[in-house]
Amino acid sequence: MTLAEDQTLGRLLDQMDMAADGAEVSVQDVLNQIGDRSMMPVVLVIALVLISPLSGIPGVPTISAAIILLIISQSLVGRKHLWLPGVLRNRTVRADRMARAVAFLRRPAAWVDRRSAVRLRILTSGPLRFVTLIACMAVALMWPFLELIPFVTTIGASAVAFMSFGLLTRDGLYVLFGYGVGAVSILMALVLFQAAT
């Protein structure tokens, strides 16, 4: 079974592009494009931001982690509409930086979209869905401590992107990819913490 057009990474990147129609783009601008009932797409967009060069901006990994933790917490308790405090909704980046980040992500996103399908659905629903959401939170919790090491943060963001994309599209294979990449990022974080102590 193929994916609906509105479930693709390409569509999400289009929405990020549409949000960046001024000098700056805020979290609220992105939410206006995606909608406040679309929690997993927002998680996916935040993870994509951290895969892009935007992850090198000071504070972006920490803010991204806070947003993801808040969104997933609300999803776990069954909230239907996304709520974020104004201090997070009003965070901005320059629109030209967002445009460059979207352009950077276009080719890998197209590659992923072409290889996506509804499969291994057991991994994307019921109790295993909750396990995946908690795994996303566990990975995001590391980002504030690893902010000065962008490469490690990018690996963790890739894990969250795979897992959230898998949940969004009911593609359990991408959830499995996310678990594998997440394990690598957690292992790297532990090694770095040990080296620092």
C-alpha positions as CSV (number, residue, x, y, z in Angstrom):
1,M,0.0,0.0,0.0
2,T,1.4,3.4,-1.0
3,L,1.4,6.5,1.2
4,A,-1.1,9.4,0.9
5,E,0.5,12.6,-0.4
6,D,-0.1,14.4,2.9
7,Q,1.9,11.8,4.8
8,T,5.2,12.3,2.8
9,L,8.3,14.0,4.0
10,G,8.1,16.1,0.8
11,R,4.8,17.5,1.8
12,L,6.1,18.4,5.3
13,L,9.0,20.2,3.7
14,D,6.6,22.1,1.5
15,Q,4.8,23.2,4.6
16,M,8.0,24.3,6.2
17,D,8.8,26.3,3.0
18,M,5.3,28.0,3.1
19,A,5.9,28.9,6.8
20,A,9.0,30.8,5.9
21,D,7.4,33.6,3.9
22,G,8.8,36.5,5.9
23,A,12.1,37.6,7.3
24,E,11.8,35.1,10.1
25,V,9.9,31.9,10.7
26,S,8.6,31.0,14.2
27,V,7.4,27.7,15.7
28,Q,3.9,29.2,15.5
29,D,4.3,29.9,11.8
30,V,5.1,26.2,11.2
31,L,2.2,25.1,13.4
32,N,-0.1,27.4,11.4
33,Q,0.8,25.3,8.3
34,I,0.7,21.9,9.8
35,G,-2.1,22.3,12.3
36,D,-2.4,21.9,16.1
37,R,-4.0,18.5,15.8
38,S,-1.1,17.0,13.9
39,M,1.3,16.0,16.7
40,M,3.4,13.4,14.9
41,P,4.1,15.7,11.9
42,V,5.2,18.4,14.3
43,V,7.6,16.0,16.0
44,L,8.9,14.9,12.6
45,V,9.4,18.5,11.5
46,I,11.4,19.3,14.7
47,A,13.6,16.2,14.2
48,L,14.2,17.2,10.6
49,V,15.3,20.7,11.7
50,L,18.0,19.0,13.9
51,I,19.2,16.9,10.9
52,S,19.7,20.0,8.9
53,P,22.4,22.7,9.4
54,L,20.0,24.5,11.7
55,S,21.1,22.1,14.4
56,G,24.3,24.2,14.7
57,I,22.5,27.3,16.0
58,P,23.0,27.6,19.7
59,G,19.9,26.7,21.7
60,V,18.1,24.9,18.8
61,P,18.8,21.4,20.2
62,T,17.6,22.3,23.7
63,I,14.4,24.1,22.4
64,S,13.7,21.2,20.0
65,A,14.0,18.7,22.9
66,A,11.6,20.8,25.0
67,I,9.0,21.0,22.2
68,I,9.2,17.2,21.4
69,L,8.9,16.3,25.1
70,L,5.8,18.5,25.5
71,I,4.2,17.2,22.3
72,I,4.8,13.5,23.1
73,S,3.6,13.9,26.7
74,Q,0.4,15.3,25.4
75,S,0.0,12.5,22.8
76,L,0.6,9.9,25.6
77,V,-2.3,11.3,27.7
78,G,-4.6,11.5,24.7
79,R,-4.7,15.3,24.2
80,K,-6.3,16.1,20.8
81,H,-5.0,19.7,20.3
82,L,-1.3,20.6,20.7
83,W,-0.4,23.2,23.4
84,L,2.9,24.9,23.6
85,P,3.8,27.9,25.9
86,G,4.4,31.2,24.2
87,V,8.1,31.1,24.9
88,L,8.4,28.1,22.6
89,R,5.8,29.1,20.1
90,N,7.5,32.5,19.5
91,R,11.0,31.1,19.0
92,T,12.2,32.1,15.5
93,V,15.0,31.5,13.0
94,R,15.8,33.5,9.9
95,A,13.7,32.5,6.9
96,D,16.7,32.2,4.7
97,R,18.2,29.6,7.1
98,M,15.0,27.7,7.1
99,A,14.9,27.7,3.2
100,R,18.5,26.4,3.1
101,A,17.6,23.7,5.6
102,V,14.6,22.6,3.6
103,A,16.7,22.5,0.4
104,F,19.3,20.4,2.2
105,L,16.7,17.9,3.2
106,R,14.9,17.6,-0.2
107,R,17.0,14.8,-1.7
108,P,17.1,12.5,1.3
109,A,13.4,13.1,2.0
110,A,12.5,12.1,-1.6
111,W,14.6,8.9,-1.2
112,V,12.8,8.0,2.0
113,D,9.4,8.7,0.5
114,R,10.0,6.5,-2.5
115,R,10.8,3.6,-0.2
116,S,7.9,4.0,2.2
117,A,4.9,1.8,2.5
118,V,2.4,0.6,5.0
119,R,4.0,-2.5,6.6
120,L,4.8,-4.1,9.9
121,R,1.8,-2.2,11.3
122,I,2.0,-4.0,14.6
123,L,5.0,-1.8,15.5
124,T,3.0,1.4,14.9
125,S,-0.2,0.8,16.9
126,G,-1.3,-0.4,20.4
127,P,1.2,-0.8,23.1
128,L,4.2,-0.7,20.7
129,R,3.2,2.8,19.6
130,F,3.6,3.9,23.2
131,V,7.0,2.2,23.4
132,T,8.1,4.1,20.3
133,L,6.9,7.4,21.7
134,I,8.7,6.9,25.0
135,A,11.9,5.9,23.0
136,C,11.6,9.3,21.1
137,M,11.4,11.1,24.5
138,A,14.4,9.2,25.8
139,V,16.5,10.2,22.8
140,A,15.4,13.9,22.9
141,L,16.2,14.1,26.6
142,M,19.9,13.8,25.7
143,W,20.0,16.8,23.3
144,P,20.5,19.6,25.9
145,F,23.5,17.8,27.3
146,L,25.0,17.2,23.8
147,E,24.3,20.6,22.3
148,L,28.0,21.4,21.8
149,I,28.4,18.1,19.8
150,P,26.1,18.6,16.8
151,F,27.0,15.3,15.1
152,V,25.7,13.3,18.1
153,T,22.6,15.4,18.2
154,T,22.0,14.9,14.5
155,I,22.2,11.1,15.0
156,G,19.6,11.3,17.7
157,A,17.4,13.5,15.6
158,S,17.6,11.0,12.8
159,A,16.4,8.3,15.2
160,V,13.4,10.4,16.2
161,A,12.7,11.3,12.6
162,F,12.7,7.6,11.6
163,M,10.4,6.6,14.5
164,S,8.0,9.5,14.1
165,F,7.8,9.0,10.3
166,G,7.1,5.3,10.8
167,L,4.3,6.1,13.2
168,L,2.9,8.7,10.9
169,T,2.9,6.5,7.8
170,R,2.2,3.1,9.6
171,D,5.6,1.9,8.3
172,G,7.0,-0.3,11.0
173,L,10.3,-0.8,9.1
174,Y,11.2,2.9,9.7
175,V,10.3,2.5,13.4
176,L,12.9,-0.4,13.5
177,F,15.4,1.8,11.8
178,G,14.8,4.5,14.4
179,Y,15.3,2.0,17.2
180,G,18.7,1.0,15.7
181,V,19.9,4.6,15.2
182,G,18.6,5.6,18.6
183,A,20.6,2.8,20.3
184,V,23.7,4.1,18.5
185,S,23.1,7.7,19.7
186,I,22.5,6.6,23.3
187,L,25.6,4.5,23.2
188,M,27.6,7.4,21.9
189,A,26.2,9.7,24.6
190,L,27.2,7.2,27.3
191,V,30.7,7.0,25.9
192,L,31.0,10.8,25.8
193,F,29.7,11.1,29.4
194,Q,32.2,8.5,30.6
195,A,35.0,10.2,28.8
196,A,34.1,13.6,30.4
197,T,34.0,12.2,34.0
